[in-house]
């Protein structure tokens, strides 16, 4: 039986460059594990890791599963666009707003804002 999320990991070829993107551009808090081959960040109590997954069959630039909660999707989207980061338009659903960001290696992730109940 699954008891919790252990971590989310994205495959990248250039761990130092990806580390800089997630730390400096996205503002993620570095976790305890850091090297030139693997880095982890603490995102709301969940570990988000980056490393070269090619030996495991995970091709860098193909990940798209993580979505991160933000206070204001439109403002975060604009901040990222101003930094030259590719971001989709904001999608409006009955329960949330979301947009999708592409990291420097081509991995995609969501930014998400829950609507008030």
Secondary structure, DSSP 8 states (H G I E B T S, - for coil): ---S---EEEE-S-HHHHHHIIIIIS--EEEEEE-SSEEEEEETTEEEEEE--GGGT--TT-----EEE-S-HHHHHHHHHHTT--B---EE-SSEEEEEEE-TTS-EEEEEEE---
